[in-house]
Amino acid sequence: MLIVLAALAIFSACSKPKDAESPAAPAATPAAPLYSYAQTSDLRVAPQLTKGWYGVEEGAWRWMAKEAEGTLKNPSVLPAQFEVRLTIPKPVLDAAGEPIKFSVLLDGKPLGEETYKKDGPYIFEKTVPPGMLSPGPVAVTLQVSKAKPPVPNGDVRELGAIVEGFGFK
């Protein structure tokens, strides 16, 4: 009888808590910080990339779809500079059949637009005027006028542009 009670005591001490979803689940942590610049390869900013983004490639960048969204920490001091480091690859430009228009919206308001006639790397940079942003986190929308559509039996993603980073400088 003593052996049975000892075995029950050991077993109950080793069983997982009733509220544990996974024995390997990480401990709860405070909310992730909000960054004012999103280096798209940095996994710490991944929660801020909310829609239209694909996984990190070559450890340095991500593809965006025709439209991609994110959230950034408000720069607090305006005017501020906003930049996007992007690349328009030749296959995307060829699929579009025309120059690509790239535009940025902050909190739903247009910040600016650029037209790219050649493939290659670009830096989109605009000044954010005072009064443009609401207090709190900033909703960012990046858009291209045309994207490379998914390829049957190939890349199933809609490819708009390669983005290395975006945000307030």
C-alpha positions as CSV (number, residue, x, y, z in Angstrom):
1,M,0.0,0.0,0.0
2,L,2.8,2.4,0.9
3,I,4.4,1.7,-2.5
4,V,1.2,2.6,-4.3
5,L,0.8,5.9,-2.4
6,A,4.4,6.8,-3.1
7,A,3.9,6.1,-6.9
8,L,0.8,8.2,-6.9
9,A,2.6,11.1,-5.2
10,I,5.4,11.0,-7.7
11,F,3.1,10.7,-10.7
12,S,0.9,13.7,-9.6
13,A,4.0,15.8,-9.0
14,C,5.3,15.1,-12.6
15,S,2.0,15.6,-14.5
16,K,1.6,18.8,-16.5
17,P,-0.5,21.6,-15.1
18,K,-4.1,21.5,-16.3
19,D,-3.8,25.0,-17.9
20,A,-0.6,24.1,-19.9
21,E,-1.4,23.9,-23.7
22,S,2.0,22.6,-24.6
23,P,4.9,21.4,-22.4
24,A,7.3,23.3,-24.7
25,A,5.2,26.5,-24.7
26,P,7.3,29.6,-23.9
27,A,6.5,31.5,-20.7
28,A,4.2,34.5,-21.1
29,T,6.1,37.7,-21.9
30,P,5.1,41.3,-21.8
31,A,3.8,42.7,-25.1
32,A,6.5,43.1,-27.8
33,P,7.8,46.6,-28.2
34,L,6.7,48.6,-31.2
35,Y,9.5,49.8,-33.5
36,S,9.4,53.0,-35.6
37,Y,11.5,51.3,-38.3
38,A,10.8,47.8,-39.6
39,Q,13.8,46.0,-40.9
40,T,11.8,43.2,-42.6
41,S,14.4,40.5,-41.9
42,D,14.3,41.2,-38.2
43,L,12.0,38.7,-36.6
44,R,11.3,41.1,-33.7
45,V,9.3,43.3,-36.0
46,A,7.4,40.4,-37.6
47,P,4.3,41.0,-35.4
48,Q,4.2,44.6,-36.9
49,L,3.9,43.2,-40.4
50,T,0.2,42.7,-40.5
51,K,-0.9,41.8,-44.0
52,G,0.6,41.1,-47.4
53,W,4.0,39.9,-46.4
54,Y,5.9,36.7,-47.1
55,G,8.7,35.0,-45.2
56,V,12.2,36.3,-44.8
57,E,14.4,35.4,-47.8
58,E,18.2,35.3,-48.0
59,G,18.2,36.5,-44.4
60,A,17.8,40.1,-45.7
61,W,14.3,41.0,-47.1
62,R,10.7,40.0,-47.7
63,W,8.5,40.0,-50.7
64,M,5.3,42.1,-50.3
65,A,2.1,41.4,-52.3
66,K,0.5,44.1,-54.3
67,E,-0.5,45.7,-51.0
68,A,1.2,45.2,-47.7
69,E,0.4,46.6,-44.3
70,G,2.2,47.2,-41.1
71,T,2.1,49.2,-37.8
72,L,4.9,51.4,-36.6
73,K,5.6,53.4,-33.5
74,N,4.7,57.1,-33.9
75,P,7.8,59.2,-34.4
76,S,6.4,61.8,-31.9
77,V,8.4,64.6,-33.6
78,L,7.3,66.0,-36.9
79,P,8.3,66.7,-39.6
80,A,10.0,63.3,-39.8
81,Q,11.5,61.4,-42.7
82,F,9.8,58.2,-43.9
83,E,11.7,55.8,-46.1
84,V,11.2,52.5,-47.8
85,R,14.1,50.5,-49.1
86,L,12.8,48.4,-51.9
87,T,13.7,46.6,-55.1
88,I,11.6,46.2,-58.2
89,P,12.8,42.9,-59.8
90,K,12.8,42.5,-63.6
91,P,10.2,39.7,-63.6
92,V,7.8,42.0,-61.8
93,L,8.4,44.9,-64.2
94,D,8.1,42.5,-67.2
95,A,4.8,41.0,-65.9
96,A,3.4,44.5,-65.4
97,G,4.2,45.5,-68.9
98,E,4.5,49.2,-67.8
99,P,6.2,51.3,-65.1
100,I,5.4,50.4,-61.5
101,K,3.8,53.0,-59.3
102,F,4.7,52.6,-55.7
103,S,2.7,54.5,-53.1
104,V,2.7,54.9,-49.3
105,L,-0.3,55.7,-47.0
106,L,0.1,56.6,-43.4
107,D,-3.0,56.3,-41.2
108,G,-4.9,56.0,-44.5
109,K,-3.6,59.3,-45.9
110,P,-1.4,59.4,-49.0
111,L,2.2,60.3,-48.2
112,G,3.5,60.0,-51.7
113,E,4.0,58.1,-54.9
114,E,6.9,57.2,-57.1
115,T,7.0,55.7,-60.6
116,Y,9.8,53.2,-61.4
117,K,10.5,52.5,-65.1
118,K,13.5,50.2,-64.5
119,D,14.2,47.2,-62.4
120,G,16.6,47.7,-59.5
121,P,16.9,48.9,-55.9
122,Y,15.3,52.2,-54.8
123,I,14.9,54.3,-51.7
124,F,11.5,55.9,-51.4
125,E,11.9,58.9,-49.1
126,K,9.3,61.6,-48.1
127,T,8.9,64.1,-45.3
128,V,5.9,63.5,-43.1
129,P,4.3,66.9,-42.4
130,P,3.1,68.0,-39.0
131,G,-0.6,67.2,-38.5
132,M,-0.6,64.1,-40.8
133,L,-0.5,61.5,-38.1
134,S,-2.9,60.7,-35.3
135,P,-1.5,60.0,-31.8
136,G,-0.5,56.4,-31.2
137,P,0.7,53.7,-33.5
138,V,0.8,54.5,-37.2
139,A,-0.9,52.2,-39.8
140,V,1.3,51.9,-42.9
141,T,0.2,50.7,-46.3
142,L,2.6,50.0,-49.1
143,Q,1.1,49.5,-52.6
144,V,2.4,48.7,-56.1
145,S,0.2,49.4,-59.1
146,K,0.8,46.0,-60.6
147,A,2.1,42.7,-59.2
148,K,3.4,39.5,-60.7
149,P,0.5,37.1,-60.4
150,P,0.9,33.5,-59.0
151,V,2.3,31.0,-61.5
152,P,0.4,27.6,-61.9
153,N,2.8,24.8,-60.8
154,G,5.3,27.5,-59.8
155,D,5.4,30.3,-57.2
156,V,1.9,30.6,-55.9
157,R,2.5,34.1,-54.4
158,E,1.5,37.5,-55.8
159,L,4.8,39.3,-55.9
160,G,4.8,43.1,-55.7
161,A,8.2,44.3,-54.6
162,I,11.1,43.3,-52.4
163,V,11.3,45.3,-49.2
164,E,14.3,45.5,-47.0
165,G,12.9,48.0,-44.5
166,F,10.5,50.9,-44.0
167,G,9.8,53.4,-41.4
168,F,10.7,56.7,-39.7
169,K,14.3,57.9,-39.7
